[in-house]
Amino acid sequence: MSEPIDEEMDIMMNKIKNPNAWPDWGKKYIYESPDGGQTVYQREFGADHSTRVQIKPEEANRND
């Protein structure tokens, strides 16, 4: 059984890859990388920097 955060990450990646399939996302996110892509963080648009969540590099770099 997969973890809830893994399921949320899969949904997020699907939304990024297929934006027209998700016309009403609700929340908007900012993606940041302080080190050129080695580490990637997500936070809700307008949220404080301290609320960011690290995304696994393999999730951010999937090409399927």
C-alpha positions in Angstrom: 0.0 0.0 0.0 1.4 3.4 -0.9 1.7 6.3 1.5 -0.8 9.2 1.3 2.0 11.6 0.5 3.1 9.4 -2.4 -0.4 9.5 -3.8 -0.5 13.2 -3.4 2.8 13.6 -5.3 1.5 11.4 -8.1 -1.6 13.6 -8.4 0.6 16.7 -8.4 2.9 15.4 -11.1 -0.1 14.4 -13.2 -1.5 17.9 -12.9 1.8 19.4 -14.0 2.2 17.1 -17.0 -1.5 17.4 -18.1 -2.6 20.9 -17.1 -5.6 20.9 -19.5 -7.0 17.9 -17.8 -7.3 19.8 -14.5 -9.1 23.0 -15.2 -10.0 23.8 -11.6 -7.0 23.0 -9.5 -8.0 25.2 -6.6 -4.6 25.7 -5.0 -1.7 27.0 -6.9 1.9 26.1 -6.0 5.4 27.5 -6.4 8.3 25.1 -7.1 11.7 26.1 -5.9 15.2 24.7 -6.1 18.0 26.3 -4.2 20.7 24.1 -5.8 19.9 23.9 -9.5 17.5 21.0 -9.3 19.2 18.7 -6.9 16.6 19.5 -4.3 13.1 20.7 -5.2 10.5 22.2 -2.9 6.8 22.9 -3.3 4.7 25.5 -1.4 1.3 27.0 -1.9 1.4 30.3 -3.8 1.5 33.1 -1.3 2.4 30.8 1.6 5.3 31.4 3.9 8.7 29.9 2.9 8.7 27.8 6.0 5.6 25.8 4.7 7.5 24.3 1.8 7.6 20.5 1.3 10.5 18.7 -0.3 9.7 16.7 -3.4 11.7 13.6 -4.2 14.1 14.2 -7.1 12.9 11.0 -8.9 9.3 12.4 -8.7 10.2 15.8 -10.1 12.3 14.3 -13.0 9.8 11.6 -14.2 9.3 11.6 -18.0 6.4 9.3 -18.4 
